[in-house]
Amino acid sequence: RCGMGPCQGRMCGETAATLLARHLGSREAAGYWTGRPPLRPVPLADLLGRFDYADIPVPMPAPL
């Protein structure tokens, strides 16, 4: 799928949106492509060990 490869849509996103707009007949019908974070691939090794589980709120127990 477009946007799922190593470039994360930076190379193919605009081209894919243009082709879809031509197929559908208008740019508005195709929607607009926007880049979403991460704007560059992030190796999973960079994420390991950096997550603080203390930041996750603990749900309150349900009343009986």
N, CA, C and O atoms as a Tripos MOL2 file, in Angstrom:
@<TRIPOS>MOLECULE
protein
  256   255    64     0     0
PROTEIN
NO_CHARGES

@<TRIPOS>ATOM
      1 N           0.8350   -1.1820    0.0000 N.3       1 ARG1
      2 CA          0.0000    0.0000    0.0000 C.3       1 ARG1
      3 C           0.8760    1.2410    0.0000 C.2       1 ARG1
      4 O           1.9820    1.2520    0.5420 O.2       1 ARG1
      5 N           0.3530    2.2710   -0.6180 N.am      2 CYS2
      6 CA          1.0800    3.5460   -0.6390 C.3       2 CYS2
      7 C           1.1990    4.0910    0.7770 C.2       2 CYS2
      8 O           0.2410    4.0660    1.5480 O.2       2 CYS2
      9 N           2.3660    4.5740    1.1010 N.am      3 GLY3
     10 CA          2.5990    5.1470    2.4140 C.3       3 GLY3
     11 C           3.0200    4.1550    3.4670 C.2       3 GLY3
     12 O           3.3070    4.5500    4.5970 O.2       3 GLY3
     13 N           3.0690    2.8710    3.1360 N.am      4 MET4
     14 CA          3.4100    1.8510    4.1210 C.3       4 MET4
     15 C           4.8500    1.3650    3.9830 C.2       4 MET4
     16 O           5.3100    0.5630    4.7950 O.2       4 MET4
     17 N           5.5600    1.8370    2.9730 N.am      5 GLY5
     18 CA          6.9270    1.3800    2.7400 C.3       5 GLY5
     19 C           7.9410    2.1780    3.5290 C.2       5 GLY5
     20 O           7.5840    2.9480    4.4200 O.2       5 GLY5
     21 N           9.2120    1.9900    3.1980 N.am      6 PRO6
     22 CA         10.2810    2.6590    3.9380 C.3       6 PRO6
     23 C          10.1930    4.1850    3.9060 C.2       6 PRO6
     24 O          10.6330    4.8430    4.8490 O.2       6 PRO6
     25 N           9.6320    4.7600    2.8390 N.am      7 CYS7
     26 CA          9.5720    6.2260    2.7520 C.3       7 CYS7
     27 C           8.3830    6.8020    3.5220 C.2       7 CYS7
     28 O           8.2870    8.0180    3.6900 O.2       7 CYS7
     29 N           7.4710    5.9320    3.9930 N.am      8 GLN8
     30 CA          6.2920    6.3600    4.7530 C.3       8 GLN8
     31 C           5.4420    7.3740    3.9860 C.2       8 GLN8
     32 O           4.8210    8.2520    4.5840 O.2       8 GLN8
     33 N           5.4210    7.2440    2.6540 N.am      9 GLY9
     34 CA          4.5870    8.1120    1.8340 C.3       9 GLY9
     35 C           5.2290    9.4110    1.4050 C.2       9 GLY9
     36 O           4.6070   10.1890    0.6810 O.2       9 GLY9
     37 N           6.4490    9.6710    1.8260 N.am     10 ARG10
     38 CA          7.0950   10.9180    1.4390 C.3      10 ARG10
     39 C           7.3690   10.9710   -0.0550 C.2      10 ARG10
     40 O           7.3620   12.0540   -0.6400 O.2      10 ARG10
     41 N           7.6080    9.8380   -0.6800 N.am     11 MET11
     42 CA          7.8870    9.8070   -2.1170 C.3      11 MET11
     43 C           6.6180    9.5570   -2.9340 C.2      11 MET11
     44 O           6.4250   10.1890   -3.9720 O.2      11 MET11
     45 N           5.7700    8.6660   -2.4910 N.am     12 CYS12
     46 CA          4.6280    8.2380   -3.3100 C.3      12 CYS12
     47 C           3.3210    8.9130   -2.9240 C.2      12 CYS12
     48 O           2.3480    8.8130   -3.6720 O.2      12 CYS12
     49 N           3.2600    9.5850   -1.8030 N.am     13 GLY13
     50 CA          1.9900   10.1210   -1.3110 C.3      13 GLY13
     51 C           1.3230   11.0950   -2.2610 C.2      13 GLY13
     52 O           0.1370   10.9580   -2.5600 O.2      13 GLY13
     53 N           2.0690   12.0690   -2.7340 N.am     14 GLU14
     54 CA          1.4920   13.0680   -3.6330 C.3      14 GLU14
     55 C           1.1210   12.4500   -4.9720 C.2      14 GLU14
     56 O           0.0830   12.7820   -5.5450 O.2      14 GLU14
     57 N           1.9690   11.5490   -5.4770 N.am     15 THR15
     58 CA          1.6720   10.8750   -6.7430 C.3      15 THR15
     59 C           0.4150   10.0220   -6.6180 C.2      15 THR15
     60 O          -0.4380   10.0450   -7.5050 O.2      15 THR15
     61 N           0.2960    9.2800   -5.5380 N.am     16 ALA16
     62 CA         -0.8910    8.4470   -5.3260 C.3      16 ALA16
     63 C          -2.1480    9.3060   -5.2150 C.2      16 ALA16
     64 O          -3.1940    8.9400   -5.7510 O.2      16 ALA16
     65 N          -2.0590   10.4380   -4.5290 N.am     17 ALA17
     66 CA         -3.2110   11.3270   -4.3960 C.3      17 ALA17
     67 C          -3.6090   11.9080   -5.7510 C.2      17 ALA17
     68 O          -4.7980   12.0480   -6.0400 O.2      17 ALA17
     69 N          -2.6260   12.2460   -6.5810 N.am     18 THR18
     70 CA         -2.9100   12.7740   -7.9140 C.3      18 THR18
     71 C          -3.5890   11.7260   -8.7840 C.2      18 THR18
     72 O          -4.5660   12.0240   -9.4710 O.2      18 THR18
     73 N          -3.0720   10.4950   -8.7570 N.am     19 LEU19
     74 CA         -3.6830    9.4200   -9.5440 C.3      19 LEU19
     75 C          -5.1090    9.1300   -9.0790 C.2      19 LEU19
     76 O          -5.9950    8.9040   -9.9030 O.2      19 LEU19
     77 N          -5.3310    9.1340   -7.7790 N.am     20 LEU20
     78 CA         -6.6710    8.8990   -7.2490 C.3      20 LEU20
     79 C          -7.6190   10.0260   -7.6460 C.2      20 LEU20
     80 O          -8.7780    9.7750   -7.9780 O.2      20 LEU20
     81 N          -7.1310   11.2730   -7.6140 N.am     21 ALA21
     82 CA         -7.9560   12.4140   -8.0120 C.3      21 ALA21
     83 C          -8.3410   12.3120   -9.4840 C.2      21 ALA21
     84 O          -9.4760   12.6160   -9.8500 O.2      21 ALA21
     85 N          -7.4050   11.8880  -10.3290 N.am     22 ARG22
     86 CA         -7.7250   11.7120  -11.7550 C.3      22 ARG22
     87 C          -8.7800   10.6260  -11.9340 C.2      22 ARG22
     88 O          -9.6960   10.7670  -12.7430 O.2      22 ARG22
     89 N          -8.6460    9.5540  -11.1820 N.am     23 HIS23
     90 CA         -9.5960    8.4390  -11.2910 C.3      23 HIS23
     91 C         -10.9920    8.8480  -10.8120 C.2      23 HIS23
     92 O         -11.9940    8.4820  -11.4260 O.2      23 HIS23
     93 N         -11.0530    9.6030   -9.7200 N.am     24 LEU24
     94 CA        -12.3400   10.0050   -9.1500 C.3      24 LEU24
     95 C         -12.9270   11.2480   -9.8080 C.2      24 LEU24
     96 O         -14.1200   11.5210   -9.6730 O.2      24 LEU24
     97 N         -12.0890   12.0010  -10.5220 N.am     25 GLY25
     98 CA        -12.5870   13.1740  -11.2310 C.3      25 GLY25
     99 C         -12.3260   14.5060  -10.5650 C.2      25 GLY25
    100 O         -12.4930   15.5430  -11.2070 O.2      25 GLY25
    101 N         -11.9230   14.5240   -9.3050 N.am     26 SER26
    102 CA        -11.6120   15.8010   -8.6500 C.3      26 SER26
    103 C         -10.6830   15.5800   -7.4660 C.2      26 SER26
    104 O         -10.6520   14.5090   -6.8610 O.2      26 SER26
    105 N          -9.9380   16.6140   -7.1610 N.am     27 ARG27
    106 CA         -9.0170   16.5540   -6.0230 C.3      27 ARG27
    107 C          -9.7970   16.4670   -4.7080 C.2      27 ARG27
    108 O          -9.3760   15.7760   -3.7800 O.2      27 ARG27
    109 N         -10.9100   17.1540   -4.6310 N.am     28 GLU28
    110 CA        -11.7080   17.1420   -3.3980 C.3      28 GLU28
    111 C         -12.2700   15.7530   -3.1130 C.2      28 GLU28
    112 O         -12.3430   15.3370   -1.9570 O.2      28 GLU28
    113 N         -12.6650   15.0390   -4.1570 N.am     29 ALA29
    114 CA        -13.2070   13.6900   -3.9700 C.3      29 ALA29
    115 C         -12.1400   12.7200   -3.4760 C.2      29 ALA29
    116 O         -12.4440   11.7540   -2.7760 O.2      29 ALA29
    117 N         -10.8900   12.9850   -3.8440 N.am     30 ALA30
    118 CA         -9.7920   12.1060   -3.4350 C.3      30 ALA30
    119 C          -9.3450   12.3840   -2.0070 C.2      30 ALA30
    120 O          -8.7160   11.5320   -1.3800 O.2      30 ALA30
    121 N          -9.6580   13.5560   -1.4920 N.am     31 GLY31
    122 CA         -9.1830   13.9220   -0.1630 C.3      31 GLY31
    123 C          -7.7620   14.4480   -0.2340 C.2      31 GLY31
    124 O          -7.1630   14.5020   -1.3090 O.2      31 GLY31
    125 N          -7.2390   14.8250    0.8820 N.am     32 TYR32
    126 CA         -5.9010   15.4010    0.9220 C.3      32 TYR32
    127 C          -5.0070   14.5520    1.7920 C.2      32 TYR32
    128 O          -5.3970   14.1310    2.8810 O.2      32 TYR32
    129 N          -3.8170   14.3060    1.3100 N.am     33 TRP33
    130 CA         -2.8280   13.5110    2.0320 C.3      33 TRP33
    131 C          -2.0710   14.4190    2.9820 C.2      33 TRP33
    132 O          -1.6200   15.4960    2.5900 O.2      33 TRP33
    133 N          -1.9320   14.0010    4.2000 N.am     34 THR34
    134 CA         -1.1350   14.7560    5.1650 C.3      34 THR34
    135 C          -0.1480   13.8170    5.8240 C.2      34 THR34
    136 O          -0.4710   12.6750    6.1520 O.2      34 THR34
    137 N           1.0420   14.3120    6.0090 N.am     35 GLY35
    138 CA          2.0450   13.5280    6.7070 C.3      35 GLY35
    139 C           1.7080   13.4410    8.1790 C.2      35 GLY35
    140 O           1.2500   14.4170    8.7740 O.2      35 GLY35
    141 N           1.9270   12.3040    8.7590 N.am     36 ARG36
    142 CA          1.6590   12.1250   10.1850 C.3      36 ARG36
    143 C           2.9180   11.6100   10.8550 C.2      36 ARG36
    144 O           3.6930   10.8750   10.2430 O.2      36 ARG36
    145 N           3.1270   11.9900   12.1040 N.am     37 PRO37
    146 CA          4.3180   11.5080   12.8020 C.3      37 PRO37
    147 C           4.3280   10.0010   12.8860 C.2      37 PRO37
    148 O           3.2420    9.4240   12.9500 O.2      37 PRO37
    149 N           5.4370    9.3200   12.8920 N.am     38 PRO38
    150 CA          6.7520    9.9260   12.7260 C.3      38 PRO38
    151 C           6.9760   10.3190   11.2800 C.2      38 PRO38
    152 O           6.5990    9.5930   10.3610 O.2      38 PRO38
    153 N           7.5910   11.4720   11.0870 N.am     39 LEU39
    154 CA          7.8560   11.9590    9.7410 C.3      39 LEU39
    155 C           9.0330   11.2460    9.1100 C.2      39 LEU39
    156 O           9.2970   11.4030    7.9180 O.2      39 LEU39
    157 N           9.7220   10.4810    9.8880 N.am     40 ARG40
    158 CA         10.7870    9.6190    9.3690 C.3      40 ARG40
    159 C          10.7040    8.3130   10.1430 C.2      40 ARG40
    160 O          10.2570    8.3000   11.2900 O.2      40 ARG40
    161 N          11.1300    7.2140    9.5280 N.am     41 PRO41
    162 CA         11.0660    5.9330   10.2380 C.3      41 PRO41
    163 C          11.8710    5.9730   11.5390 C.2      41 PRO41
    164 O          12.9670    6.5310   11.5840 O.2      41 PRO41
    165 N          11.3240    5.3880   12.5740 N.am     42 VAL42
    166 CA         11.9990    5.3180   13.8680 C.3      42 VAL42
    167 C          12.3130    3.8520   14.1530 C.2      42 VAL42
    168 O          11.4030    3.0270   14.2240 O.2      42 VAL42
    169 N          13.5950    3.5220   14.3170 N.am     43 PRO43
    170 CA         13.9340    2.1330   14.6440 C.3      43 PRO43
    171 C          13.3230    1.7330   15.9860 C.2      43 PRO43
    172 O          13.3250    2.5180   16.9340 O.2      43 PRO43
    173 N          12.8060    0.5170   16.0600 N.am     44 LEU44
    174 CA         12.2180    0.0500   17.3160 C.3      44 LEU44
    175 C          13.2330    0.0470   18.4460 C.2      44 LEU44
    176 O          12.8700    0.2440   19.6060 O.2      44 LEU44
    177 N          14.4990   -0.1740   18.1220 N.am     45 ALA45
    178 CA         15.5320   -0.1610   19.1580 C.3      45 ALA45
    179 C          15.5990    1.1950   19.8540 C.2      45 ALA45
    180 O          15.9630    1.2680   21.0280 O.2      45 ALA45
    181 N          15.2500    2.2780   19.1380 N.am     46 ASP46
    182 CA         15.2440    3.6010   19.7550 C.3      46 ASP46
    183 C          14.1110    3.7520   20.7650 C.2      46 ASP46
    184 O          14.1900    4.5740   21.6770 O.2      46 ASP46
    185 N          13.0660    2.9620   20.5990 N.am     47 LEU47
    186 CA         11.9150    3.0680   21.4910 C.3      47 LEU47
    187 C          12.0150    2.1630   22.7180 C.2      47 LEU47
    188 O          11.3450    2.4010   23.7230 O.2      47 LEU47
    189 N          12.8380    1.1430   22.6380 N.am     48 LEU48
    190 CA         12.9450    0.1850   23.7400 C.3      48 LEU48
    191 C          13.4990    0.8460   24.9930 C.2      48 LEU48
    192 O          14.4730    1.5960   24.9360 O.2      48 LEU48
    193 N          12.8800    0.5650   26.0940 N.am     49 GLY49
    194 CA         13.3790    1.0480   27.3740 C.3      49 GLY49
    195 C          13.0820    2.5030   27.6560 C.2      49 GLY49
    196 O          13.5210    3.0280   28.6790 O.2      49 GLY49
    197 N          12.3560    3.1680   26.7860 N.am     50 ARG50
    198 CA         12.0900    4.5840   26.9990 C.3      50 ARG50
    199 C          10.6300    4.8590   27.3540 C.2      50 ARG50
    200 O          10.2090    6.0140   27.4170 O.2      50 ARG50
    201 N           9.8730    3.8100   27.5820 N.am     51 PHE51
    202 CA          8.4610    3.9900   27.9030 C.3      51 PHE51
    203 C           8.2890    3.9270   29.4080 C.2      51 PHE51
    204 O           8.7450    2.9790   30.0480 O.2      51 PHE51
    205 N           7.6420    4.9170   29.9740 N.am     52 ASP52
    206 CA          7.4280    4.9730   31.4140 C.3      52 ASP52
    207 C           5.9990    4.5170   31.7170 C.2      52 ASP52
    208 O           5.0380    5.2570   31.5050 O.2      52 ASP52
    209 N           5.8820    3.3010   32.2090 N.am     53 TYR53
    210 CA          4.5620    2.7470   32.4990 C.3      53 TYR53
    211 C           3.8710    3.4730   33.6510 C.2      53 TYR53
    212 O           2.6610    3.3290   33.8240 O.2      53 TYR53
    213 N           4.6040    4.2400   34.4310 N.am     54 ALA54
    214 CA          4.0000    4.9850   35.5380 C.3      54 ALA54
    215 C           3.0810    6.0920   35.0260 C.2      54 ALA54
    216 O           2.2380    6.5900   35.7730 O.2      54 ALA54
    217 N           3.2350    6.4820   33.7600 N.am     55 ASP55
    218 CA          2.3920    7.5350   33.1940 C.3      55 ASP55
    219 C           0.9990    7.0470   32.8140 C.2      55 ASP55
    220 O           0.1210    7.8600   32.5240 O.2      55 ASP55
    221 N           0.7810    5.7330   32.8100 N.am     56 ILE56
    222 CA         -0.5210    5.1910   32.4270 C.3      56 ILE56
    223 C          -1.4450    5.2460   33.6390 C.2      56 ILE56
    224 O          -1.1300    4.6790   34.6850 O.2      56 ILE56
    225 N          -2.5910    5.9280   33.5050 N.am     57 PRO57
    226 CA         -3.5020    5.9800   34.6510 C.3      57 PRO57
    227 C          -4.1060    4.6050   34.9310 C.2      57 PRO57
    228 O          -4.4530    3.8650   34.0110 O.2      57 PRO57
    229 N          -4.2210    4.2860   36.1900 N.am     58 VAL58
    230 CA         -4.8120    3.0110   36.6040 C.3      58 VAL58
    231 C          -6.3140    3.2280   36.7410 C.2      58 VAL58
    232 O          -6.7420    4.1280   37.4630 O.2      58 VAL58
    233 N          -7.1250    2.4130   36.0550 N.am     59 PRO59
    234 CA         -8.5750    2.6110   36.1570 C.3      59 PRO59
    235 C          -9.0760    2.3170   37.5630 C.2      59 PRO59
    236 O          -8.5530    1.4500   38.2630 O.2      59 PRO59
    237 N         -10.0860    3.0480   37.9500 N.am     60 MET60
    238 CA        -10.7030    2.8360   39.2550 C.3      60 MET60
    239 C         -11.5460    1.5680   39.1890 C.2      60 MET60
    240 O         -12.1260    1.2710   38.1440 O.2      60 MET60
    241 N         -11.6250    0.8120   40.2860 N.am     61 PRO61
    242 CA        -12.4690   -0.3860   40.2780 C.3      61 PRO61
    243 C         -13.9420    0.0020   40.1230 C.2      61 PRO61
    244 O         -14.3800    1.0510   40.5960 O.2      61 PRO61
    245 N         -14.6750   -0.8580   39.4600 N.am     62 ALA62
    246 CA        -16.1020   -0.6070   39.2560 C.3      62 ALA62
    247 C         -16.8490   -0.7690   40.5780 C.2      62 ALA62
    248 O         -16.5360   -1.6640   41.3630 O.2      62 ALA62
    249 N         -17.8380    0.0940   40.8270 N.am     63 PRO63
    250 CA        -18.6270   -0.0660   42.0600 C.3      63 PRO63
    251 C         -19.4540   -1.3460   41.9930 C.2      63 PRO63
    252 O         -19.9060   -1.7550   40.9240 O.2      63 PRO63
    253 N         -19.6410   -1.9620   43.1410 N.am     64 LEU64
    254 CA        -20.4080   -3.2150   43.1920 C.3      64 LEU64
    255 C         -21.8590   -2.9650   43.3720 C.2      64 LEU64
    256 O         -22.6450   -3.9100   43.4350 O.2      64 LEU64
@<TRIPOS>BOND
     1     1     2 1
     2     2     3 1
     3     3     4 2
     4     3     5 am
     5     5     6 1
     6     6     7 1
     7     7     8 2
     8     7     9 am
     9     9    10 1
    10    10    11 1
    11    11    12 2
    12    11    13 am
    13    13    14 1
    14    14    15 1
    15    15    16 2
    16    15    17 am
    17    17    18 1
    18    18    19 1
    19    19    20 2
    20    19    21 am
    21    21    22 1
    22    22    23 1
    23    23    24 2
    24    23    25 am
    25    25    26 1
    26    26    27 1
    27    27    28 2
    28    27    29 am
    29    29    30 1
    30    30    31 1
    31    31    32 2
    32    31    33 am
    33    33    34 1
    34    34    35 1
    35    35    36 2
    36    35    37 am
    37    37    38 1
    38    38    39 1
    39    39    40 2
    40    39    41 am
    41    41    42 1
    42    42    43 1
    43    43    44 2
    44    43    45 am
    45    45    46 1
    46    46    47 1
    47    47    48 2
    48    47    49 am
    49    49    50 1
    50    50    51 1
    51    51    52 2
    52    51    53 am
    53    53    54 1
    54    54    55 1
    55    55    56 2
    56    55    57 am
    57    57    58 1
    58    58    59 1
    59    59    60 2
    60    59    61 am
    61    61    62 1
    62    62    63 1
    63    63    64 2
    64    63    65 am
    65    65    66 1
    66    66    67 1
    67    67    68 2
    68    67    69 am
    69    69    70 1
    70    70    71 1
    71    71    72 2
    72    71    73 am
    73    73    74 1
    74    74    75 1
    75    75    76 2
    76    75    77 am
    77    77    78 1
    78    78    79 1
    79    79    80 2
    80    79    81 am
    81    81    82 1
    82    82    83 1
    83    83    84 2
    84    83    85 am
    85    85    86 1
    86    86    87 1
    87    87    88 2
    88    87    89 am
    89    89    90 1
    90    90    91 1
    91    91    92 2
    92    91    93 am
    93    93    94 1
    94    94    95 1
    95    95    96 2
    96    95    97 am
    97    97    98 1
    98    98    99 1
    99    99   100 2
   100    99   101 am
   101   101   102 1
   102   102   103 1
   103   103   104 2
   104   103   105 am
   105   105   106 1
   106   106   107 1
   107   107   108 2
   108   107   109 am
   109   109   110 1
   110   110   111 1
   111   111   112 2
   112   111   113 am
   113   113   114 1
   114   114   115 1
   115   115   116 2
   116   115   117 am
   117   117   118 1
   118   118   119 1
   119   119   120 2
   120   119   121 am
   121   121   122 1
   122   122   123 1
   123   123   124 2
   124   123   125 am
   125   125   126 1
   126   126   127 1
   127   127   128 2
   128   127   129 am
   129   129   130 1
   130   130   131 1
   131   131   132 2
   132   131   133 am
   133   133   134 1
   134   134   135 1
   135   135   136 2
   136   135   137 am
   137   137   138 1
   138   138   139 1
   139   139   140 2
   140   139   141 am
   141   141   142 1
   142   142   143 1
   143   143   144 2
   144   143   145 am
   145   145   146 1
   146   146   147 1
   147   147   148 2
   148   147   149 am
   149   149   150 1
   150   150   151 1
   151   151   152 2
   152   151   153 am
   153   153   154 1
   154   154   155 1
   155   155   156 2
   156   155   157 am
   157   157   158 1
   158   158   159 1
   159   159   160 2
   160   159   161 am
   161   161   162 1
   162   162   163 1
   163   163   164 2
   164   163   165 am
   165   165   166 1
   166   166   167 1
   167   167   168 2
   168   167   169 am
   169   169   170 1
   170   170   171 1
   171   171   172 2
   172   171   173 am
   173   173   174 1
   174   174   175 1
   175   175   176 2
   176   175   177 am
   177   177   178 1
   178   178   179 1
   179   179   180 2
   180   179   181 am
   181   181   182 1
   182   182   183 1
   183   183   184 2
   184   183   185 am
   185   185   186 1
   186   186   187 1
   187   187   188 2
   188   187   189 am
   189   189   190 1
   190   190   191 1
   191   191   192 2
   192   191   193 am
   193   193   194 1
   194   194   195 1
   195   195   196 2
   196   195   197 am
   197   197   198 1
   198   198   199 1
   199   199   200 2
   200   199   201 am
   201   201   202 1
   202   202   203 1
   203   203   204 2
   204   203   205 am
   205   205   206 1
   206   206   207 1
   207   207   208 2
   208   207   209 am
   209   209   210 1
   210   210   211 1
   211   211   212 2
   212   211   213 am
   213   213   214 1
   214   214   215 1
   215   215   216 2
   216   215   217 am
   217   217   218 1
   218   218   219 1
   219   219   220 2
   220   219   221 am
   221   221   222 1
   222   222   223 1
   223   223   224 2
   224   223   225 am
   225   225   226 1
   226   226   227 1
   227   227   228 2
   228   227   229 am
   229   229   230 1
   230   230   231 1
   231   231   232 2
   232   231   233 am
   233   233   234 1
   234   234   235 1
   235   235   236 2
   236   235   237 am
   237   237   238 1
   238   238   239 1
   239   239   240 2
   240   239   241 am
   241   241   242 1
   242   242   243 1
   243   243   244 2
   244   243   245 am
   245   245   246 1
   246   246   247 1
   247   247   248 2
   248   247   249 am
   249   249   250 1
   250   250   251 1
   251   251   252 2
   252   251   253 am
   253   253   254 1
   254   254   255 1
   255   255   256 2
@<TRIPOS>SUBSTRUCTURE
     1 ARG1         2 RESIDUE 1 A ARG
     2 CYS2         6 RESIDUE 1 A CYS
     3 GLY3        10 RESIDUE 1 A GLY
     4 MET4        14 RESIDUE 1 A MET
     5 GLY5        18 RESIDUE 1 A GLY
     6 PRO6        22 RESIDUE 1 A PRO
     7 CYS7        26 RESIDUE 1 A CYS
     8 GLN8        30 RESIDUE 1 A GLN
     9 GLY9        34 RESIDUE 1 A GLY
    10 ARG10       38 RESIDUE 1 A ARG
    11 MET11       42 RESIDUE 1 A MET
    12 CYS12       46 RESIDUE 1 A CYS
    13 GLY13       50 RESIDUE 1 A GLY
    14 GLU14       54 RESIDUE 1 A GLU
    15 THR15       58 RESIDUE 1 A THR
    16 ALA16       62 RESIDUE 1 A ALA
    17 ALA17       66 RESIDUE 1 A ALA
    18 THR18       70 RESIDUE 1 A THR
    19 LEU19       74 RESIDUE 1 A LEU
    20 LEU20       78 RESIDUE 1 A LEU
    21 ALA21       82 RESIDUE 1 A ALA
    22 ARG22       86 RESIDUE 1 A ARG
    23 HIS23       90 RESIDUE 1 A HIS
    24 LEU24       94 RESIDUE 1 A LEU
    25 GLY25       98 RESIDUE 1 A GLY
    26 SER26      102 RESIDUE 1 A SER
    27 ARG27      106 RESIDUE 1 A ARG
    28 GLU28      110 RESIDUE 1 A GLU
    29 ALA29      114 RESIDUE 1 A ALA
    30 ALA30      118 RESIDUE 1 A ALA
    31 GLY31      122 RESIDUE 1 A GLY
    32 TYR32      126 RESIDUE 1 A TYR
    33 TRP33      130 RESIDUE 1 A TRP
    34 THR34      134 RESIDUE 1 A THR
    35 GLY35      138 RESIDUE 1 A GLY
    36 ARG36      142 RESIDUE 1 A ARG
    37 PRO37      146 RESIDUE 1 A PRO
    38 PRO38      150 RESIDUE 1 A PRO
    39 LEU39      154 RESIDUE 1 A LEU
    40 ARG40      158 RESIDUE 1 A ARG
    41 PRO41      162 RESIDUE 1 A PRO
    42 VAL42      166 RESIDUE 1 A VAL
    43 PRO43      170 RESIDUE 1 A PRO
    44 LEU44      174 RESIDUE 1 A LEU
    45 ALA45      178 RESIDUE 1 A ALA
    46 ASP46      182 RESIDUE 1 A ASP
    47 LEU47      186 RESIDUE 1 A LEU
    48 LEU48      190 RESIDUE 1 A LEU
    49 GLY49      194 RESIDUE 1 A GLY
    50 ARG50      198 RESIDUE 1 A ARG
    51 PHE51      202 RESIDUE 1 A PHE
    52 ASP52      206 RESIDUE 1 A ASP
    53 TYR53      210 RESIDUE 1 A TYR
    54 ALA54      214 RESIDUE 1 A ALA
    55 ASP55      218 RESIDUE 1 A ASP
    56 ILE56      222 RESIDUE 1 A ILE
    57 PRO57      226 RESIDUE 1 A PRO
    58 VAL58      230 RESIDUE 1 A VAL
    59 PRO59      234 RESIDUE 1 A PRO
    60 MET60      238 RESIDUE 1 A MET
    61 PRO61      242 RESIDUE 1 A PRO
    62 ALA62      246 RESIDUE 1 A ALA
    63 PRO63      250 RESIDUE 1 A PRO
    64 LEU64      254 RESIDUE 1 A LEU
